[in-house]
């Protein structure tokens, strides 16, 4: 194995992880009054989180999503996904074709692990 094939393991930045936990807690608390968070701030944060999630997924993130969907409802996911697809002018057909052509979808073994 050449040095370029070695997996680079870095230490988890606890300051970023801790900050993300605080933001998640604050957003859960803001659910009672969503207008306390500006749309622009929420959009900026979501874009950064999605970009970061995609990067980690490309690098082989062990689990595709928290068990049982992280307490999200199907409606939560459908609204968010639909808005993201519309923002980028991507149709559902294009998403399914991309998944079929690239094999880029959640593997059955990951779904089983996430359901546990």
Secondary structure, DSSP 4 states (H G I P E B T S, - for coil): --GGGSPP-----HHHHHHHHHHHHHHHHHGGGGGGS-HHHHHHHHHHHHHHHHHHHHTT-S-SS-GGGGG--HHHHHHHHHHHHHHTT--HHHHHHHHHHH--S--HHHHHHHH-
